[in-house]
Amino acid sequence: MSVRVRPTHCGLDAAVEIISGKWKVVILWALSGEPRRFGELRRLIPGVSEKVLIQHLRELEADGIVSRRAFDGSTMRVEYALTTRGIALNDALKPLGAWGREYLPERAVPIPENG
């Protein structure tokens, strides 16, 4: 089930609708290398509240961008990872990140090249 609340009019509109939200692009960056546990994501994304991180992860999961995997065992363990669709979205965002590094260097926060 998608979290769409309004119809989209073009591909760009649909993509922006999925990544809308202050932290979604940063979540995609944090998941780009490997699956992460919730606590790892909180540490990688300073400033995000637990409530907002949970909300954004649920929305990204509903849109098929992020998968959630719960492990059985003595401790409850959940990992989040990019789906194939999420990897493709991350790849599509790389040129936008390069543009930001080139044209807005005074405002940009240092992010590794793969971001």
GIZIHU-V16587 format. One record per pair of residues at least 4 apart in sequence whose ideal C-beta (glycine too) atoms are under 8 Angstrom apart, sorted by sequence separation. I is the first residue (numbers start at 1). J is the second residue. If there is no record, write none. Layout:
BEGIN
i j
I J
I J
END
This chain:
BEGIN
i j
4 8
9 13
10 14
11 15
12 16
13 17
14 18
15 19
16 20
20 24
23 27
24 28
25 29
26 30
27 31
28 32
31 35
36 40
37 41
38 42
39 43
40 44
41 45
48 52
49 53
50 54
51 55
52 56
53 57
54 58
55 59
56 60
57 61
58 62
59 63
61 65
73 77
82 86
83 87
84 88
85 89
86 90
87 91
88 92
89 93
90 94
92 96
93 97
94 98
95 99
96 100
97 101
98 102
99 103
100 104
101 105
104 108
111 115
8 13
19 24
31 36
36 41
48 53
60 65
61 66
71 76
81 86
82 87
8 14
18 24
19 25
30 36
42 48
60 66
61 67
70 76
71 77
61 68
70 77
71 78
101 108
36 44
42 50
45 53
70 78
71 79
82 90
100 108
8 17
19 28
57 66
69 78
30 40
31 41
68 78
69 79
101 111
6 17
30 41
42 53
57 68
68 79
69 80
41 53
68 80
69 81
4 17
67 80
27 41
30 44
66 80
67 81
97 111
30 45
38 53
66 81
67 82
38 54
41 57
66 82
67 83
65 82
66 83
27 45
65 83
97 115
26 45
38 57
61 80
64 83
65 85
66 86
64 85
65 86
23 45
26 48
64 86
57 80
65 89
23 48
27 53
60 86
23 52
27 56
22 52
23 53
27 57
24 56
28 60
23 56
27 60
35 69
21 56
24 59
31 66
24 60
28 65
21 59
27 66
41 80
37 77
38 78
37 78
18 60
37 79
38 80
36 79
37 80
35 79
36 80
18 63
35 80
36 81
35 81
18 65
34 81
31 80
31 81
32 82
31 82
28 82
31 86
3 59
28 86
32 90
3 62
2 62
3 63
1 62
2 63
28 89
29 90
28 90
28 93
25 93
19 89
18 89
15 89
19 93
15 92
33 114
29 111
32 114
32 115
29 115
END
